[in-house]
């Protein structure tokens, strides 16, 4: 098994939410080629009824992995360099 730390990928899409919503308002919704203008930026997302904080970076949503110990069945650890 593989453990991702300190962030775990929740979901990813071909649709680029940052480009559509924040950098190019008024652009027709669709799937556009990524120009990597937000490669070093991220957005913190938090649902009103939840304590979980998500990070949106590019077209992928991450959540912080809060495991205190590594389970014995883990044979590979992947470290993600995301903002903390």
Gaussian input, Z-matrix of N, CA and C with variables (Angstrom, degrees):
# hf/3-21g

backbone

0 1
 N
 C     1     B1
 C     2     B2     1     A1
 N     3     B3     2     A2     1     D1
 C     4     B4     3     A3     2     D2
 C     5     B5     4     A4     3     D3
 N     6     B6     5     A5     4     D4
 C     7     B7     6     A6     5     D5
 C     8     B8     7     A7     6     D6
 N     9     B9     8     A8     7     D7
 C    10    B10     9     A9     8     D8
 C    11    B11    10    A10     9     D9
 N    12    B12    11    A11    10    D10
 C    13    B13    12    A12    11    D11
 C    14    B14    13    A13    12    D12
 N    15    B15    14    A14    13    D13
 C    16    B16    15    A15    14    D14
 C    17    B17    16    A16    15    D15
 N    18    B18    17    A17    16    D16
 C    19    B19    18    A18    17    D17
 C    20    B20    19    A19    18    D18
 N    21    B21    20    A20    19    D19
 C    22    B22    21    A21    20    D20
 C    23    B23    22    A22    21    D21
 N    24    B24    23    A23    22    D22
 C    25    B25    24    A24    23    D23
 C    26    B26    25    A25    24    D24
 N    27    B27    26    A26    25    D25
 C    28    B28    27    A27    26    D26
 C    29    B29    28    A28    27    D27
 N    30    B30    29    A29    28    D28
 C    31    B31    30    A30    29    D29
 C    32    B32    31    A31    30    D30
 N    33    B33    32    A32    31    D31
 C    34    B34    33    A33    32    D32
 C    35    B35    34    A34    33    D33
 N    36    B36    35    A35    34    D34
 C    37    B37    36    A36    35    D35
 C    38    B38    37    A37    36    D36
 N    39    B39    38    A38    37    D37
 C    40    B40    39    A39    38    D38
 C    41    B41    40    A40    39    D39
 N    42    B42    41    A41    40    D40
 C    43    B43    42    A42    41    D41
 C    44    B44    43    A43    42    D42
 N    45    B45    44    A44    43    D43
 C    46    B46    45    A45    44    D44
 C    47    B47    46    A46    45    D45
 N    48    B48    47    A47    46    D46
 C    49    B49    48    A48    47    D47
 C    50    B50    49    A49    48    D48
 N    51    B51    50    A50    49    D49
 C    52    B52    51    A51    50    D50
 C    53    B53    52    A52    51    D51
 N    54    B54    53    A53    52    D52
 C    55    B55    54    A54    53    D53
 C    56    B56    55    A55    54    D54
 N    57    B57    56    A56    55    D55
 C    58    B58    57    A57    56    D56
 C    59    B59    58    A58    57    D57
 N    60    B60    59    A59    58    D58
 C    61    B61    60    A60    59    D59
 C    62    B62    61    A61    60    D60
 N    63    B63    62    A62    61    D61
 C    64    B64    63    A63    62    D62
 C    65    B65    64    A64    63    D63
 N    66    B66    65    A65    64    D64
 C    67    B67    66    A66    65    D65
 C    68    B68    67    A67    66    D66
 N    69    B69    68    A68    67    D67
 C    70    B70    69    A69    68    D68
 C    71    B71    70    A70    69    D69
 N    72    B72    71    A71    70    D70
 C    73    B73    72    A72    71    D71
 C    74    B74    73    A73    72    D72
 N    75    B75    74    A74    73    D73
 C    76    B76    75    A75    74    D74
 C    77    B77    76    A76    75    D75
 N    78    B78    77    A77    76    D76
 C    79    B79    78    A78    77    D77
 C    80    B80    79    A79    78    D78
 N    81    B81    80    A80    79    D79
 C    82    B82    81    A81    80    D80
 C    83    B83    82    A82    81    D81
 N    84    B84    83    A83    82    D82
 C    85    B85    84    A84    83    D83
 C    86    B86    85    A85    84    D84
 N    87    B87    86    A86    85    D85
 C    88    B88    87    A87    86    D86
 C    89    B89    88    A88    87    D87
 N    90    B90    89    A89    88    D88
 C    91    B91    90    A90    89    D89
 C    92    B92    91    A91    90    D90
 N    93    B93    92    A92    91    D91
 C    94    B94    93    A93    92    D92
 C    95    B95    94    A94    93    D93
 N    96    B96    95    A95    94    D94
 C    97    B97    96    A96    95    D95
 C    98    B98    97    A97    96    D96
 N    99    B99    98    A98    97    D97
 C   100   B100    99    A99    98    D98
 C   101   B101   100   A100    99    D99
 N   102   B102   101   A101   100   D100
 C   103   B103   102   A102   101   D101
 C   104   B104   103   A103   102   D102
 N   105   B105   104   A104   103   D103
 C   106   B106   105   A105   104   D104
 C   107   B107   106   A106   105   D105
 N   108   B108   107   A107   106   D106
 C   109   B109   108   A108   107   D107
 C   110   B110   109   A109   108   D108
 N   111   B111   110   A110   109   D109
 C   112   B112   111   A111   110   D110
 C   113   B113   112   A112   111   D111
 N   114   B114   113   A113   112   D112
 C   115   B115   114   A114   113   D113
 C   116   B116   115   A115   114   D114
 N   117   B117   116   A116   115   D115
 C   118   B118   117   A117   116   D116
 C   119   B119   118   A118   117   D117
 N   120   B120   119   A119   118   D118
 C   121   B121   120   A120   119   D119
 C   122   B122   121   A121   120   D120
 N   123   B123   122   A122   121   D121
 C   124   B124   123   A123   122   D122
 C   125   B125   124   A124   123   D123
 N   126   B126   125   A125   124   D124
 C   127   B127   126   A126   125   D125
 C   128   B128   127   A127   126   D126
 N   129   B129   128   A128   127   D127
 C   130   B130   129   A129   128   D128
 C   131   B131   130   A130   129   D129
 N   132   B132   131   A131   130   D130
 C   133   B133   132   A132   131   D131
 C   134   B134   133   A133   132   D132
 N   135   B135   134   A134   133   D133
 C   136   B136   135   A135   134   D134
 C   137   B137   136   A136   135   D135
 N   138   B138   137   A137   136   D136
 C   139   B139   138   A138   137   D137
 C   140   B140   139   A139   138   D138
 N   141   B141   140   A140   139   D139
 C   142   B142   141   A141   140   D140
 C   143   B143   142   A142   141   D141
 N   144   B144   143   A143   142   D142
 C   145   B145   144   A144   143   D143
 C   146   B146   145   A145   144   D144
 N   147   B147   146   A146   145   D145
 C   148   B148   147   A147   146   D146
 C   149   B149   148   A148   147   D147
 N   150   B150   149   A149   148   D148
 C   151   B151   150   A150   149   D149
 C   152   B152   151   A151   150   D150
 N   153   B153   152   A152   151   D151
 C   154   B154   153   A153   152   D152
 C   155   B155   154   A154   153   D153
 N   156   B156   155   A155   154   D154
 C   157   B157   156   A156   155   D155
 C   158   B158   157   A157   156   D156
 N   159   B159   158   A158   157   D157
 C   160   B160   159   A159   158   D158
 C   161   B161   160   A160   159   D159
 N   162   B162   161   A161   160   D160
 C   163   B163   162   A162   161   D161
 C   164   B164   163   A163   162   D162
 N   165   B165   164   A164   163   D163
 C   166   B166   165   A165   164   D164
 C   167   B167   166   A166   165   D165
 N   168   B168   167   A167   166   D166
 C   169   B169   168   A168   167   D167
 C   170   B170   169   A169   168   D168
 N   171   B171   170   A170   169   D169
 C   172   B172   171   A171   170   D170
 C   173   B173   172   A172   171   D171
 N   174   B174   173   A173   172   D172
 C   175   B175   174   A174   173   D173
 C   176   B176   175   A175   174   D174
 N   177   B177   176   A176   175   D175
 C   178   B178   177   A177   176   D176
 C   179   B179   178   A178   177   D177
 N   180   B180   179   A179   178   D178
 C   181   B181   180   A180   179   D179
 C   182   B182   181   A181   180   D180
 N   183   B183   182   A182   181   D181
 C   184   B184   183   A183   182   D182
 C   185   B185   184   A184   183   D183
 N   186   B186   185   A185   184   D184
 C   187   B187   186   A186   185   D185
 C   188   B188   187   A187   186   D186
 N   189   B189   188   A188   187   D187
 C   190   B190   189   A189   188   D188
 C   191   B191   190   A190   189   D189
 N   192   B192   191   A191   190   D190
 C   193   B193   192   A192   191   D191
 C   194   B194   193   A193   192   D192
 N   195   B195   194   A194   193   D193
 C   196   B196   195   A195   194   D194
 C   197   B197   196   A196   195   D195
 N   198   B198   197   A197   196   D196
 C   199   B199   198   A198   197   D197
 C   200   B200   199   A199   198   D198
 N   201   B201   200   A200   199   D199
 C   202   B202   201   A201   200   D200
 C   203   B203   202   A202   201   D201
 N   204   B204   203   A203   202   D202
 C   205   B205   204   A204   203   D203
 C   206   B206   205   A205   204   D204
 N   207   B207   206   A206   205   D205
 C   208   B208   207   A207   206   D206
 C   209   B209   208   A208   207   D207
 N   210   B210   209   A209   208   D208
 C   211   B211   210   A210   209   D209
 C   212   B212   211   A211   210   D210
 N   213   B213   212   A212   211   D211
 C   214   B214   213   A213   212   D212
 C   215   B215   214   A214   213   D213
 N   216   B216   215   A215   214   D214
 C   217   B217   216   A216   215   D215
 C   218   B218   217   A217   216   D216
 N   219   B219   218   A218   217   D217
 C   220   B220   219   A219   218   D218
 C   221   B221   220   A220   219   D219
 N   222   B222   221   A221   220   D220
 C   223   B223   222   A222   221   D221
 C   224   B224   223   A223   222   D222
 N   225   B225   224   A224   223   D223
 C   226   B226   225   A225   224   D224
 C   227   B227   226   A226   225   D225
 N   228   B228   227   A227   226   D226
 C   229   B229   228   A228   227   D227
 C   230   B230   229   A229   228   D228
 N   231   B231   230   A230   229   D229
 C   232   B232   231   A231   230   D230
 C   233   B233   232   A232   231   D231
 N   234   B234   233   A233   232   D232
 C   235   B235   234   A234   233   D233
 C   236   B236   235   A235   234   D234
 N   237   B237   236   A236   235   D235
 C   238   B238   237   A237   236   D236
 C   239   B239   238   A238   237   D237
 N   240   B240   239   A239   238   D238
 C   241   B241   240   A240   239   D239
 C   242   B242   241   A241   240   D240
 N   243   B243   242   A242   241   D241
 C   244   B244   243   A243   242   D242
 C   245   B245   244   A244   243   D243
 N   246   B246   245   A245   244   D244
 C   247   B247   246   A246   245   D245
 C   248   B248   247   A247   246   D246
 N   249   B249   248   A248   247   D247
 C   250   B250   249   A249   248   D248
 C   251   B251   250   A250   249   D249

   B1=1.4394
   B2=1.5158
   B3=1.3207
   B4=1.4542
   B5=1.5220
   B6=1.3171
   B7=1.4600
   B8=1.5230
   B9=1.3304
   B10=1.4555
   B11=1.5241
   B12=1.3225
   B13=1.4564
   B14=1.5257
   B15=1.2782
   B16=1.4514
   B17=1.5226
   B18=1.3258
   B19=1.4671
   B20=1.5192
   B21=1.3237
   B22=1.4613
   B23=1.5210
   B24=1.3133
   B25=1.4626
   B26=1.5276
   B27=1.3286
   B28=1.4630
   B29=1.5212
   B30=1.3247
   B31=1.4530
   B32=1.5262
   B33=1.3125
   B34=1.4525
   B35=1.5260
   B36=1.3154
   B37=1.4523
   B38=1.5222
   B39=1.3096
   B40=1.4638
   B41=1.5211
   B42=1.3116
   B43=1.4548
   B44=1.5212
   B45=1.3045
   B46=1.4612
   B47=1.5308
   B48=1.3236
   B49=1.4699
   B50=1.5284
   B51=1.3443
   B52=1.4674
   B53=1.5255
   B54=1.3105
   B55=1.4650
   B56=1.5178
   B57=1.3033
   B58=1.4567
   B59=1.5266
   B60=1.3013
   B61=1.4501
   B62=1.5285
   B63=1.3185
   B64=1.4579
   B65=1.5249
   B66=1.3071
   B67=1.4594
   B68=1.5159
   B69=1.3243
   B70=1.4550
   B71=1.5257
   B72=1.3293
   B73=1.4594
   B74=1.5275
   B75=1.3075
   B76=1.4536
   B77=1.5168
   B78=1.3138
   B79=1.4650
   B80=1.5227
   B81=1.3020
   B82=1.4662
   B83=1.5282
   B84=1.3453
   B85=1.4695
   B86=1.5188
   B87=1.3100
   B88=1.4501
   B89=1.5052
   B90=1.3027
   B91=1.4580
   B92=1.5219
   B93=1.3266
   B94=1.4492
   B95=1.5246
   B96=1.3057
   B97=1.4559
   B98=1.5271
   B99=1.3107
   B100=1.4623
   B101=1.5274
   B102=1.3220
   B103=1.4623
   B104=1.5317
   B105=1.3393
   B106=1.4680
   B107=1.5200
   B108=1.3308
   B109=1.4584
   B110=1.5310
   B111=1.3104
   B112=1.4650
   B113=1.5288
   B114=1.3243
   B115=1.4649
   B116=1.5274
   B117=1.3138
   B118=1.4629
   B119=1.5306
   B120=1.3101
   B121=1.4634
   B122=1.5195
   B123=1.3090
   B124=1.4591
   B125=1.5154
   B126=1.3157
   B127=1.4548
   B128=1.5196
   B129=1.3234
   B130=1.4640
   B131=1.5099
   B132=1.3192
   B133=1.4596
   B134=1.5279
   B135=1.3192
   B136=1.4567
   B137=1.5228
   B138=1.3294
   B139=1.4518
   B140=1.5217
   B141=1.3158
   B142=1.4660
   B143=1.5263
   B144=1.3244
   B145=1.4705
   B146=1.5304
   B147=1.3388
   B148=1.4643
   B149=1.5282
   B150=1.3277
   B151=1.4656
   B152=1.5225
   B153=1.3203
   B154=1.4644
   B155=1.5244
   B156=1.3361
   B157=1.4571
   B158=1.5260
   B159=1.3207
   B160=1.4526
   B161=1.5192
   B162=1.3191
   B163=1.4588
   B164=1.5221
   B165=1.3123
   B166=1.4653
   B167=1.5135
   B168=1.3132
   B169=1.4578
   B170=1.5207
   B171=1.3160
   B172=1.4677
   B173=1.5154
   B174=1.3194
   B175=1.4612
   B176=1.5290
   B177=1.3286
   B178=1.4561
   B179=1.5224
   B180=1.3382
   B181=1.4609
   B182=1.5249
   B183=1.3385
   B184=1.4630
   B185=1.5169
   B186=1.3182
   B187=1.4638
   B188=1.5236
   B189=1.3287
   B190=1.4617
   B191=1.5196
   B192=1.3194
   B193=1.4616
   B194=1.5207
   B195=1.3259
   B196=1.4579
   B197=1.5247
   B198=1.3294
   B199=1.4633
   B200=1.5250
   B201=1.3247
   B202=1.4647
   B203=1.5293
   B204=1.3207
   B205=1.4603
   B206=1.5207
   B207=1.2964
   B208=1.4618
   B209=1.5192
   B210=1.3405
   B211=1.4603
   B212=1.5295
   B213=1.3312
   B214=1.4693
   B215=1.5215
   B216=1.3266
   B217=1.4647
   B218=1.5366
   B219=1.3218
   B220=1.4603
   B221=1.5276
   B222=1.3266
   B223=1.4640
   B224=1.5362
   B225=1.3369
   B226=1.4587
   B227=1.5254
   B228=1.3207
   B229=1.4569
   B230=1.5221
   B231=1.3388
   B232=1.4608
   B233=1.5212
   B234=1.3409
   B235=1.4511
   B236=1.5247
   B237=1.3453
   B238=1.4579
   B239=1.5219
   B240=1.3065
   B241=1.4597
   B242=1.5113
   B243=1.3006
   B244=1.4479
   B245=1.5189
   B246=1.3219
   B247=1.4612
   B248=1.5260
   B249=1.3110
   B250=1.4636
   B251=1.5126
   A1=110.12
   A2=116.01
   A3=122.37
   A4=109.75
   A5=116.47
   A6=121.21
   A7=107.91
   A8=116.09
   A9=121.66
   A10=108.42
   A11=116.19
   A12=120.21
   A13=110.00
   A14=123.17
   A15=125.40
   A16=113.25
   A17=118.24
   A18=120.88
   A19=111.26
   A20=114.78
   A21=122.56
   A22=107.88
   A23=116.77
   A24=121.86
   A25=108.95
   A26=116.21
   A27=121.71
   A28=109.43
   A29=116.02
   A30=120.63
   A31=109.72
   A32=115.41
   A33=121.18
   A34=108.25
   A35=116.43
   A36=120.80
   A37=110.23
   A38=116.89
   A39=121.08
   A40=110.21
   A41=117.56
   A42=123.97
   A43=109.03
   A44=118.67
   A45=121.88
   A46=110.41
   A47=117.98
   A48=120.68
   A49=114.25
   A50=121.07
   A51=118.59
   A52=112.86
   A53=117.95
   A54=120.50
   A55=110.90
   A56=116.02
   A57=120.18
   A58=111.95
   A59=116.60
   A60=120.54
   A61=113.89
   A62=117.49
   A63=119.98
   A64=114.93
   A65=117.96
   A66=118.70
   A67=113.53
   A68=117.66
   A69=120.26
   A70=110.87
   A71=118.16
   A72=119.66
   A73=111.06
   A74=115.54
   A75=120.82
   A76=113.91
   A77=117.30
   A78=120.81
   A79=109.46
   A80=116.71
   A81=121.09
   A82=109.51
   A83=118.27
   A84=120.56
   A85=110.91
   A86=115.71
   A87=120.46
   A88=111.04
   A89=115.93
   A90=121.34
   A91=107.22
   A92=115.56
   A93=121.45
   A94=110.07
   A95=116.44
   A96=121.41
   A97=109.13
   A98=115.65
   A99=121.63
   A100=109.77
   A101=116.81
   A102=119.76
   A103=111.39
   A104=117.20
   A105=125.44
   A106=113.53
   A107=117.59
   A108=120.19
   A109=112.56
   A110=118.08
   A111=120.52
   A112=112.08
   A113=118.10
   A114=122.12
   A115=113.13
   A116=117.87
   A117=120.68
   A118=112.77
   A119=117.05
   A120=121.40
   A121=110.79
   A122=115.24
   A123=120.34
   A124=109.23
   A125=115.64
   A126=122.66
   A127=108.08
   A128=116.90
   A129=121.03
   A130=107.89
   A131=115.56
   A132=121.77
   A133=109.07
   A134=116.15
   A135=119.65
   A136=108.69
   A137=115.92
   A138=120.58
   A139=108.87
   A140=116.41
   A141=120.88
   A142=112.67
   A143=117.85
   A144=120.83
   A145=112.76
   A146=118.21
   A147=121.43
   A148=110.50
   A149=115.67
   A150=120.97
   A151=112.14
   A152=117.37
   A153=121.60
   A154=109.80
   A155=115.45
   A156=120.86
   A157=108.79
   A158=116.09
   A159=122.52
   A160=109.18
   A161=116.49
   A162=122.11
   A163=108.34
   A164=116.37
   A165=121.77
   A166=106.53
   A167=116.49
   A168=121.93
   A169=107.75
   A170=114.91
   A171=119.25
   A172=109.86
   A173=116.34
   A174=120.49
   A175=112.03
   A176=117.56
   A177=121.56
   A178=110.92
   A179=115.52
   A180=122.27
   A181=108.20
   A182=116.29
   A183=122.98
   A184=109.98
   A185=115.96
   A186=122.43
   A187=106.69
   A188=116.68
   A189=120.36
   A190=110.02
   A191=116.34
   A192=123.20
   A193=107.59
   A194=117.47
   A195=122.25
   A196=113.64
   A197=118.90
   A198=120.18
   A199=110.47
   A200=116.66
   A201=120.99
   A202=111.36
   A203=116.89
   A204=120.95
   A205=109.78
   A206=115.33
   A207=120.49
   A208=108.90
   A209=118.21
   A210=120.60
   A211=111.37
   A212=118.43
   A213=121.16
   A214=114.44
   A215=118.69
   A216=120.42
   A217=113.06
   A218=118.74
   A219=122.51
   A220=109.55
   A221=116.82
   A222=120.09
   A223=112.75
   A224=116.61
   A225=120.56
   A226=108.91
   A227=117.25
   A228=121.99
   A229=108.48
   A230=116.37
   A231=122.60
   A232=107.36
   A233=117.18
   A234=122.02
   A235=108.96
   A236=115.56
   A237=121.20
   A238=109.06
   A239=117.29
   A240=121.86
   A241=109.10
   A242=115.87
   A243=122.47
   A244=107.75
   A245=117.75
   A246=119.22
   A247=111.06
   A248=115.70
   A249=118.88
   A250=110.24
   D1=153.97
   D2=179.31
   D3=-114.74
   D4=138.12
   D5=175.47
   D6=-115.80
   D7=129.66
   D8=176.92
   D9=-99.07
   D10=133.46
   D11=-178.53
   D12=-149.38
   D13=154.19
   D14=-8.73
   D15=-80.22
   D16=1.26
   D17=178.10
   D18=-123.41
   D19=146.17
   D20=-179.74
   D21=-117.70
   D22=136.41
   D23=176.60
   D24=-71.69
   D25=126.76
   D26=177.86
   D27=-93.26
   D28=-49.07
   D29=-179.72
   D30=-160.46
   D31=158.73
   D32=178.02
   D33=-144.14
   D34=154.53
   D35=-176.44
   D36=-143.74
   D37=162.90
   D38=173.30
   D39=-81.32
   D40=-19.27
   D41=178.06
   D42=-75.21
   D43=137.40
   D44=-178.15
   D45=-104.33
   D46=92.08
   D47=-178.32
   D48=-58.10
   D49=-43.39
   D50=-179.71
   D51=-61.11
   D52=-42.34
   D53=-178.61
   D54=-65.59
   D55=-40.97
   D56=-177.62
   D57=-70.85
   D58=-42.50
   D59=-169.26
   D60=-91.55
   D61=-39.66
   D62=-169.04
   D63=-109.36
   D64=-34.70
   D65=-173.63
   D66=-101.07
   D67=-19.34
   D68=-178.40
   D69=-135.69
   D70=62.21
   D71=-178.82
   D72=-61.28
   D73=142.89
   D74=179.38
   D75=89.26
   D76=-9.02
   D77=178.81
   D78=-71.67
   D79=143.00
   D80=-179.45
   D81=-63.39
   D82=133.95
   D83=177.99
   D84=-59.10
   D85=143.57
   D86=179.50
   D87=169.70
   D88=-174.40
   D89=178.19
   D90=-105.32
   D91=113.83
   D92=-177.37
   D93=-113.50
   D94=154.38
   D95=177.09
   D96=-64.49
   D97=139.13
   D98=-178.01
   D99=-76.76
   D100=127.62
   D101=176.26
   D102=-103.17
   D103=8.62
   D104=174.01
   D105=57.84
   D106=27.08
   D107=179.52
   D108=-69.37
   D109=-16.62
   D110=-179.45
   D111=-112.84
   D112=21.63
   D113=-174.97
   D114=-57.82
   D115=-30.65
   D116=-178.63
   D117=-104.89
   D118=9.30
   D119=-178.74
   D120=-114.91
   D121=159.20
   D122=175.80
   D123=-150.36
   D124=163.55
   D125=178.20
   D126=-122.37
   D127=136.74
   D128=174.34
   D129=-91.52
   D130=130.79
   D131=-179.38
   D132=-120.71
   D133=136.99
   D134=177.63
   D135=-143.80
   D136=126.93
   D137=177.92
   D138=-74.50
   D139=147.24
   D140=-176.66
   D141=-61.82
   D142=-33.35
   D143=-175.39
   D144=-104.47
   D145=23.00
   D146=-176.82
   D147=-139.76
   D148=152.26
   D149=175.95
   D150=-93.60
   D151=-3.48
   D152=-177.47
   D153=-79.15
   D154=131.57
   D155=176.77
   D156=-106.03
   D157=129.61
   D158=179.67
   D159=-106.80
   D160=152.88
   D161=173.70
   D162=-115.33
   D163=126.66
   D164=174.87
   D165=-102.74
   D166=115.28
   D167=177.46
   D168=-126.84
   D169=112.75
   D170=-175.54
   D171=65.00
   D172=-122.59
   D173=-179.21
   D174=-106.87
   D175=19.22
   D176=-176.35
   D177=-126.16
   D178=139.52
   D179=177.18
   D180=-105.23
   D181=131.97
   D182=179.59
   D183=-120.74
   D184=157.00
   D185=172.96
   D186=-133.22
   D187=148.29
   D188=-178.87
   D189=-72.93
   D190=134.06
   D191=178.83
   D192=-83.69
   D193=114.28
   D194=-174.34
   D195=-99.64
   D196=18.93
   D197=179.19
   D198=-66.66
   D199=129.89
   D200=-179.24
   D201=-81.76
   D202=-34.66
   D203=-179.92
   D204=-127.07
   D205=156.72
   D206=178.80
   D207=-88.86
   D208=121.81
   D209=177.91
   D210=-60.50
   D211=148.48
   D212=-176.19
   D213=-63.96
   D214=-24.00
   D215=-178.26
   D216=-79.54
   D217=-3.24
   D218=178.93
   D219=-77.24
   D220=125.90
   D221=178.73
   D222=-118.20
   D223=-0.35
   D224=179.68
   D225=-149.86
   D226=135.77
   D227=177.62
   D228=-120.50
   D229=130.17
   D230=178.91
   D231=-112.37
   D232=122.89
   D233=178.45
   D234=-98.01
   D235=131.50
   D236=178.98
   D237=-107.62
   D238=127.25
   D239=178.14
   D240=-88.05
   D241=85.99
   D242=177.66
   D243=-120.13
   D244=161.03
   D245=177.87
   D246=-63.67
   D247=148.19
   D248=179.48
   D249=-109.91

